[in-house]
Amino acid sequence: MKLLHVIGSMDPHLGGVCQTVRNFAPEFIQRGNSVEVVCLDDPNSEHLAADNFRIHALGRGRGSWNYHPSLYPWLTEHLPNYDAVILNGLWQSQGHALWRAARRPSSPPYYIFPHGMLDPWFQKISVRPAKALRNWIFWKIVEHCIVHESAGLLFTCEEERRLARLPFRPYAPKREEVVGLGLPEPPEYHPRMKAAFLEKCPALADRKYFLFVGRLHPKKGVDLLVKAYATLCRTLQNKTLPDLVIAGPGGETTFGKMVQKLASEICAPNRVWWPGMLTGDAKWGALYNCEASILPSHQENYGVAVVETLACGRPVLISNQVNIWREIEASGAALVRADSVPGTTQLLDAWVGLSAEANSKMVAQARPCFQRHFSLENATRRLISAIA
């Protein structure tokens, strides 16, 4: 099978959608298939240099709709060369271009990975009034056609499939398949990983820490985490509470600056650390050695960092808005609470209050949870079955 991924960008700083493509590609190729990507990136972008599959970078798109005039002609010319197409995400011009091009008789079927973009959270007027209205208008005009004329929607978990049915009408996709995402096995632990992480956070050489990995973005609940951590710093008087590492891009944004300023004002000094985006050995060192990773997100379709934490044998503390929370909680590898300051405070406090036996039990369940629910091999098999 020759598969084409259509995606807005392969830049890892923009979130986990492009990482999903990168994760699936090697397994897909190993099974005798081929994978190519068409995206709206600068062809000279550094983040395209290391991929071992062909990427057609047409240049950067324009505006919030990410429009590029070359995409539709490119798709019209090249779609007949592929057996199937996957559109990654919605609400941008690449979906409209693919829908138009795929209506030609010689075009292969296309499938849509929404990646959580049909979640009702995004349509809350109180959260995103302008974009919620824009999406409703787009849905009525063209987005429902893109969805309904696709060969089917591919979901990461049952919760995503359930939630996708709620915000828009009409909603009548031809198929709804839960294929999962899956992540590759992490590299085996090596002491150099811890050393690489400690180069970023040298004060943590002999201290325990909670770990947040992700963009500094309002959706991720980082402000909830800072406020909850400040509360426990006061109530526990710093005696039993691990430090807090908040690692990810976005520190230069308005929200990123705000949340860092907030932490400096309300948290105990020298307890919250901001190493920026961690990659390579530094990232794995942070994951393998944390007490637990935490994600109090308001909306999270999958949570790559959550699954990577489980793969490294560490438990997770997550909100009940992380769509894979049911599978992880049932496995005994997570504590789950509401996406609020009280809920996040309860997460941290519950972890600190675990007995040694309960702590060890959660740690022991982390790897089996990853292998059972989130292995890349199983997800790839389901994906191929869905589109073959």
Stockholm file with secondary structure:
# STOCKHOLM 1.0

chainA/1-388         MKLLHVIGSMDPHLGGVCQTVRNFAPEFIQRGNSVEVVCLDDPNSEHLAADNFRIHALGRGRGSWNYHPSLYPWLTEHLPNYDAVILNGLWQSQGHALWRAARRPSSPPYYIFPHGMLDPWFQKISVRPAKALRNWIFWKIVEHCIVHESAGLLFTCEEERRLARLPFRPYAPKREEVVGLGLPEPPEYHPRMKAAFLEKCPALADRKYFLFVGRLHPKKGVDLLVKAYATLCRTLQNKTLPDLVIAGPGGETTFGKMVQKLASEICAPNRVWWPGMLTGDAKWGALYNCEASILPSHQENYGVAVVETLACGRPVLISNQVNIWREIEASGAALVRADSVPGTTQLLDAWVGLSAEANSKMVAQARPCFQRHFSLENATRRLISAIA
#=GR chainA/1-388 SS CEEEEEESCCCGGGCSHHHHHHHHHHHHHHTTCEEEEEECSCTTCGGGTTCSSEEEECCCCBTTTTBCTTHHHHHHHHGGGCSEEEEECSSSHHHHHHHHHTTSTTCCCEEEECTTTTCGGGGCTTTCHHHHHHHHHHIIIIIHHHHHTSSEEEESSHHHHHHHTSSCSSCCCSCEEECCCCBCCCCCCCHHHHHHHHHHCGGGTTCCEEEEESCCCGGGTHHHHHHHHHHHHHHTTTSSCCEEEEECSCTTSHHHHHHHHHHHHHSCTTCEECCCSCCHHHHHHHHHHCSEEEECCSCBSSCHHHHHHHHTTCCEEEETTBTTHHHHHHHTCEEEECSSHHHHHHHHHHHHTCCHHHHHHHHHHHHHHHHHHCBHHHHHHHHHHHHC
#=GC SS_cons         CEEEEEESCCCGGGCSHHHHHHHHHHHHHHTTCEEEEEECSCTTCGGGTTCSSEEEECCCCBTTTTBCTTHHHHHHHHGGGCSEEEEECSSSHHHHHHHHHTTSTTCCCEEEECTTTTCGGGGCTTTCHHHHHHHHHHIIIIIHHHHHTSSEEEESSHHHHHHHTSSCSSCCCSCEEECCCCBCCCCCCCHHHHHHHHHHCGGGTTCCEEEEESCCCGGGTHHHHHHHHHHHHHHTTTSSCCEEEEECSCTTSHHHHHHHHHHHHHSCTTCEECCCSCCHHHHHHHHHHCSEEEECCSCBSSCHHHHHHHHTTCCEEEETTBTTHHHHHHHTCEEEECSSHHHHHHHHHHHHTCCHHHHHHHHHHHHHHHHHHCBHHHHHHHHHHHHC
//
